Amino acid sequence: MIYELKDTSKVQHLFEGWEETLIYSCLQNVMGKVFVTDTKQPQSAFAFVGCFGFFAGKPDRELVAEKPDGFVIMVPQNEDWAALIEDCFPSAKRVTRYAIRKDTKFDQAFLQKEVSKLPEGYKIRKIDSEIYDLCLEDPVTRDFVSAFGSKVNYLKLGRGMVIMKEGRIVSGASSYTRYKEGIEIEVDTVEAERQKHLATIVCSALILRCLEEGLYPSWDAQNMNSVRLSEKLGYEFDHEYVAYEVSSERRTH
């Protein structure tokens, strides 16, 4: 039986040393949930927020097999968890992701200079109530706000910046998730507007906004293009890690 764990302090030791802000979001009860098969003395845990799930502790088949509905990116703590994911979901796609260091000291003058490169005809806007609604209209921008579940939650906890052109969002950087000390950045640009330096500009604007508020803008990279963009902004690559992209089926057996 799977249970949602309310007292997340019971599993903090299982995730100890795992520098992943999405896990922090769950353990801090800011957003996301933690699932276990034993609420009194859990030996295993599944931290889930957005479409990401992190498995820690003693590998537990029930935790893996009873996946949340929809597309999930499963991240195993070790190869034993990885083997269990592969066994439960043979069609899962094993991918490499890239962790970025969490202690970046940003060059704010450089970031300000990047923001000043905004081309004529484009505007930078904060994601407010109006822009939140616009984000939901396009699959490219929906993830800027969707993990928060509601406009009220996003406006309270989220932070985001977008670039507008002719009344449409063409690029944006936003909090995919939030934890007490900062945010996890989600960035995307509509295909027709790529290769125009917009992602660098809008990320610079969001990082500066976070720094003004005393929040850390954390970065995790899906691919090497994302790694290169992060390094341009001042981040440093840390290490590769394995994840599994599991499609919408609930389970295979």
C-alpha positions, 0 to 999 in steps of 0.5 A: 500500500502506498501512503503520502507521508506528511511528516517528511522529517522521517525520510530526510536521512534517505535523501541525505547528500542528494543536492536536488532542489526538487527534492528540497521542495518535497521535504520542505513541504513547499510543493510536491509530495513524498510517498512511502509504503511504511509511514511509521519507519519508512525505509524507502521514499518517492519524492514527486513534484511536477513530472519528476520523481526521485527514489531513495532508500531501500529499493521498493517495487511497489513504490516504483510500479504504482507510478503517478498518472501521466508522463514521469521522469524517474530518477534512481538514487543508485543502480539497484533502483535503476534496475527496478525501474527497468524491470517494472517499465521495460519501455522506459527510456534511459537518459542522461541528465546534467547536474549543475553546481548549486553554489554559483556566484553570479556576475550581476554586471554581466547579466545586466549587460545581457538584459540590455541586448533585448532586440527592438520590438521585444518587451520583458515582462514579469509573469503576473496574473495576465501573463500566467493566463497566457502561459497556459495557452501554449504547450511551450510555455505551460510548464512555466507555471503548471507545476504550481497547480493554480494561479494563486499558488504561482503568484505566491511562490513562483517567479518568472520572466517572459519576452513578449513580441506583438502580444505573444510570449516568445521566450521565458524563464520561470520557476518550474518548482520552488523551495524555501531558498530558491527556485528551479529554472525552466526555460524555453523559446518558441521555435521561430524565435530561437537563435536570437539570444532571447533565452540568455536575455530572459534567464539573465533577467530572472536570475537578477530578480531572484538575487534581488529577493535573496533566492537562489536560481537553481539549474538542472540541464536536460541536454548539452545545449542547456549545459552550455547556456548555463555556463554562459550565465555563470553556472558550473557543470557538476556531474551526469546522472541517469533518469528514466522517461516513463510514458503515460501508462500506469504500469506494465505488470 
